[in-house]
Amino acid sequence: MSSFQELINSETPVLVDFSAEWCGPCKMMAPILAQVKSTIGDKVIIIKVDVDKNPGAAGMYQIQGVPTLILFQNGEIKWRQSGVVPAEQLTSILSKYN
């Protein structure tokens, strides 16, 4: 498996879902992300990062609350939002980057 840094430096947009096991809204994001993935397929890579298990990554991007979604492309942050994002809105945002 490639490292986090290699992944976010990809030309393919990478949506990172910073979440935690104890977070109720994070559980709501899981089916939304699955729906978005089924809509856009391989145009975007979606990965989940548990902030409790990966405090370094959470600290690097100043994750204050979960869920926080960050879209990377070629190592740059293209979009970022905290909280639950509806599938339609998320699909619309992601479609701008592929």
N, C-alpha and C positions, 0 to 999 in steps of 0.2 A: 504494500500500500504506500502511496506517495505521501510525503509530508504535507502538513498544512500549508507551509510557505510555497511548495511546488504547486499545490492545488490552486491557491488563489492567484498565482502568476499565470494561470492558464488563459489562453485567448477565449476559451468558452467561458461565459459568465458563470460565476460560482456564488450561489446563495447560501450563506451560512446562517443557520438558525441557532443562536446562542440561547440555551434553555437550561432548565434544572428539573430533576425528578419531582420535587415538592411543589412545583409551580403549576397551578390550575390552568391559567391561560396558555401555558406551553402545551398542555395536553390538547387544548382546542386547536393549536396550530398544526398538530400532526395530520389530521384528516384534510386540512386545508392544503398543506404542502403536498400530500399525496394526490389531491385533485389537480393542483397546479402542474405537478409532474406528469400526470396522465394527459393533460391538455397540451403542454409544450414539449414533452418528451426529452430528447437528448440535447436540446438547444441550450439548456441550463443544467448545471450540476448543482444538486441540493445536498448539503451536508448538515448534520446536527452536531453541535458542540455543547457538551454538558459543562457549565461554568464551574461546578463543584469539582469535577474530575480534571478540568483543564484551566486552572486559575491563571496560568501564564497567558493564554490566549485571551481570556476575559479581561485581564489587566492591560494587555497590549492595546486593546481597542476600547478601553474605558467603558466596559459594559456595566451600567448602573442598575438596570432592571432587566428582567427576563419576562417574556421572550424579546430579544432584540434580533432583528434580521439585518444582515449587511450583505450587499451585493458587491462582489469583487470582479474585476476584469483586468487582466494583465497586471495584477498586484495592486491596483488602485481601487479605492472605495468609490463606487458609482452611485450608491443609494444606501440609505440606512433609516430604519424606523424601529421604534420600540412599541410593544403591544401587539395585539392580535390584528392581523391584516386580512381582510376578506379575500377569498380566492380570486374574484373578478378583478379587484384592484391590483393584487399581486401579479396576476397574469398580464394585465395591461402594462404594469411597470416593467416586468421582465422582458416583454416583447419589444421594448425600445432598445434593448442591448444585444439582440441577436439577429 
